[in-house]
Amino acid sequence: MTDPTSTTTCAITGRSVFINDCLRSGELRPSLLHFIQKRHPGLKPEDWISRAALPDLKAAYVEEALSEEIGELGELERNVIESLKAHEIISANPEEADDLDHRTIGERVADQIARFGGSWHFILSFGAFLLLWLLANTLLWTLHPPDPYPFILLNLILSCIAALQAPVIMMSQNRQEARDRKRAEQDYQINLKAELEIRHLHEKVDHLLHDQSQRLLEIQQIQTELLRQLVDKPTT
């Protein structure tokens, strides 16, 4: 049994580390080991590698694999690589990501107008206003109505409301598109990181199953040899 207080030399950094803080290079996944051996040709399966050096090696391995698959890496892919390296979580609360509490007064007003302008309250209230305006200028003020038929003043008011409401709603929609774009980028990063993690897990499970099958085969061979010795042993 290896003494946990004993030290060894990391084959990557060349520094002295405790046995518990490192592992054999042969215990790594074959694909990762092959990548490390390309960068360090003298690495052998029995050499020790510090656990502190593995995150940088894994990040470089993932970066090379992504570069081969999708070509040039963008900012989103590099953020995923950094999160894998630092073991960070990419997902965030959508409300915090939208940063709703730090909106300017103009942004708040635009959101409120867009929310009210796209509701039944606006339709019913505006319809009631038009009905009252028409009744007032046709039935109540029959002698000198402020806006007689064909209601030119009303048309002017409606044109002004439409001219002002449209850009305000567009400002709110632009902010919504920016929030949707951030969420889409976050979803892409989460999916990419999950795909990489699942791929690594598959490789690790395959490596463990291969090692286990090799050990079982060795045990069977030993048992077969013992049985042959028992059979060939002369009886007294």
C-alpha positions in Angstrom: 0.0 0.0 0.0 1.3 3.4 -1.0 2.1 5.8 1.9 -0.1 8.9 1.4 2.6 11.1 2.9 5.2 10.0 0.4 6.0 12.3 -2.5 6.7 11.9 -6.2 7.6 14.1 -9.2 4.9 15.3 -11.6 5.8 14.3 -15.1 4.1 17.5 -16.5 5.3 20.3 -14.1 8.4 18.6 -12.7 7.4 19.6 -9.2 7.3 17.4 -6.1 3.8 16.4 -5.1 2.1 14.1 -2.6 0.9 10.7 -3.9 -2.7 11.5 -2.9 -2.5 14.6 -5.1 -1.6 12.9 -8.3 -2.5 9.8 -10.4 -0.9 7.5 -12.9 -1.1 8.7 -16.5 -2.3 5.2 -17.5 -5.4 5.8 -15.4 -6.5 8.6 -17.8 -8.9 8.2 -20.7 -7.0 6.9 -23.7 -8.0 10.0 -25.8 -6.8 12.4 -23.1 -3.6 10.4 -22.6 -2.9 10.4 -26.3 -3.3 14.2 -26.4 -1.0 14.6 -23.4 1.6 12.3 -24.9 1.6 14.5 -28.1 2.5 17.5 -26.0 4.9 15.5 -23.7 6.4 12.7 -25.9 8.3 11.2 -23.0 5.3 10.5 -20.9 4.8 6.9 -19.9 1.7 5.1 -18.5 3.5 4.6 -15.1 4.4 8.3 -14.7 2.6 10.4 -12.1 0.6 13.5 -13.1 -0.4 16.1 -10.6 -4.2 16.7 -10.2 -3.6 20.4 -10.2 -2.1 20.2 -13.7 -5.1 18.2 -15.2 -7.6 21.1 -15.6 -5.2 23.0 -17.9 -4.5 19.8 -19.9 -8.2 18.9 -20.1 -9.1 22.5 -21.3 -6.4 22.3 -24.0 -7.7 18.9 -25.0 -11.3 20.2 -25.3 -10.1 23.3 -27.2 -8.3 21.2 -29.7 -11.3 18.8 -30.1 -13.7 21.7 -30.7 -11.3 23.4 -33.1 -11.3 20.2 -35.2 -15.1 19.9 -35.2 -16.4 23.5 -35.6 -13.3 25.3 -36.8 -12.3 28.6 -35.2 -13.6 29.0 -31.7 -15.6 32.1 -30.7 -16.1 33.8 -27.4 -19.0 31.4 -26.4 -16.9 28.3 -26.9 -14.0 29.7 -25.0 -16.3 30.6 -22.1 -17.4 27.0 -22.0 -13.8 25.8 -22.0 -13.0 28.2 -19.1 -16.0 26.9 -17.1 -14.9 23.3 -17.6 -11.4 24.3 -16.5 -12.6 26.1 -13.4 -15.6 23.7 -12.7 -18.0 26.6 -12.8 -21.7 26.6 -13.5 -22.8 28.4 -16.7 -26.6 28.5 -16.0 -27.9 31.6 -14.3 -31.2 32.9 -13.1 -33.1 34.5 -16.0 -34.3 37.4 -13.9 -30.8 38.2 -12.8 -29.5 37.8 -16.3 -32.1 40.3 -17.6 -31.0 42.8 -14.9 -34.5 44.2 -14.5 -33.7 46.3 -11.5 -31.1 48.4 -13.3 -33.3 49.7 -16.1 -33.4 53.4 -16.8 -36.5 55.5 -16.5 -37.0 55.5 -20.2 -36.7 51.7 -20.4 -39.2 51.3 -17.6 -41.7 53.6 -19.3 -41.2 51.9 -22.7 -41.8 48.5 -21.1 -45.0 49.7 -19.3 -46.3 51.3 -22.5 -45.6 48.2 -24.6 -47.2 46.0 -21.9 -50.3 48.2 -21.7 -50.6 48.8 -25.4 -50.7 45.1 -26.1 -53.5 44.3 -23.6 -57.3 44.2 -23.6 -57.3 47.1 -21.1 -55.9 49.4 -23.8 -58.3 48.2 -26.4 -61.4 48.6 -24.2 -60.3 51.9 -22.7 -59.4 53.3 -26.1 -62.6 52.1 -27.6 -64.6 53.7 -24.8 -62.7 57.0 -25.4 -63.5 56.9 -29.1 -67.2 56.2 -28.4 -67.4 59.1 -25.9 -65.7 61.4 -28.3 -68.1 60.6 -31.1 -71.1 60.9 -28.8 -69.9 64.2 -27.3 -69.4 65.8 -30.7 -72.6 64.5 -32.3 -75.2 64.4 -29.5 -74.1 66.6 -26.6 -72.6 69.5 -28.4 -74.9 69.8 -31.4 -74.6 73.6 -31.9 -70.9 74.2 -31.6 -69.0 70.9 -31.2 -65.2 71.2 -30.7 -64.6 68.5 -33.3 -67.5 68.2 -35.8 -67.8 65.5 -38.4 -65.5 64.2 -40.0 -63.6 64.5 -36.7 -60.3 66.1 -37.9 -59.0 66.7 -34.4 -59.7 63.0 -33.5 -57.7 61.9 -36.5 -54.9 64.2 -35.5 -54.9 62.7 -32.0 -54.9 59.2 -33.3 -52.0 59.9 -35.7 -50.0 61.4 -32.9 -50.6 58.5 -30.6 -49.6 56.0 -33.3 -46.5 58.0 -34.2 -45.3 58.0 -30.6 -46.5 54.5 -29.6 -44.7 52.7 -32.4 -41.1 53.7 -31.6 -41.7 53.2 -27.9 -42.9 49.6 -28.5 -40.0 49.1 -30.8 -37.6 50.1 -28.0 -39.2 47.6 -25.7 -39.0 44.9 -28.4 -35.4 45.6 -29.0 -34.7 45.1 -25.3 -36.7 41.8 -25.4 -34.7 40.7 -28.4 -31.5 41.4 -26.5 -32.7 39.4 -23.6 -33.7 36.5 -25.8 -30.3 36.6 -27.5 -28.6 36.3 -24.2 -30.8 33.4 -23.1 -30.1 31.7 -26.5 -26.4 32.1 -26.0 -26.6 30.8 -22.5 -28.6 27.8 -23.7 -26.0 27.1 -26.4 -23.2 27.2 -23.8 -25.1 24.9 -21.5 -25.8 22.4 -24.2 -22.3 22.5 -25.5 -20.9 21.9 -22.0 -23.4 19.1 -21.3 -22.4 17.4 -24.6 -18.7 17.6 -23.7 -19.3 16.3 -20.2 -21.4 13.4 -21.5 -18.8 12.5 -24.1 -16.1 12.5 -21.4 -18.3 10.3 -19.2 -18.8 7.8 -22.0 -15.0 7.7 -22.6 -14.4 7.2 -18.9 -17.0 4.5 -18.6 -15.6 2.7 -21.6 -12.1 2.9 -20.2 -13.2 1.6 -16.8 -15.1 -1.3 -18.4 -12.1 -2.1 -20.5 -9.8 -2.2 -17.4 -12.4 -4.3 -15.5 -12.6 -6.8 -18.4 -8.8 -7.0 -18.5 -8.7 -7.7 -14.7 -11.4 -10.3 -14.9 -9.6 -12.0 -17.7 -6.4 -12.1 -15.7 -8.3 -13.5 -12.7 -9.8 -16.2 -14.9 -6.4 -17.1 -16.3 -5.0 -17.4 -12.7 -8.0 -19.5 -11.7 -7.5 -21.7 -14.8 -3.8 -22.2 -13.9 -4.7 -23.1 -10.3 -7.2 -25.6 -11.5 -4.7 -27.2 -13.8 -2.2 -27.4 -11.0 -4.8 -29.1 -8.8 -5.7 -31.6 -11.6 -2.1 -32.3 -12.5 -1.1 -32.7 -8.9 -0.4 -36.4 -8.2 -2.5 -38.1 -5.6 -0.6 -39.9 -2.8 
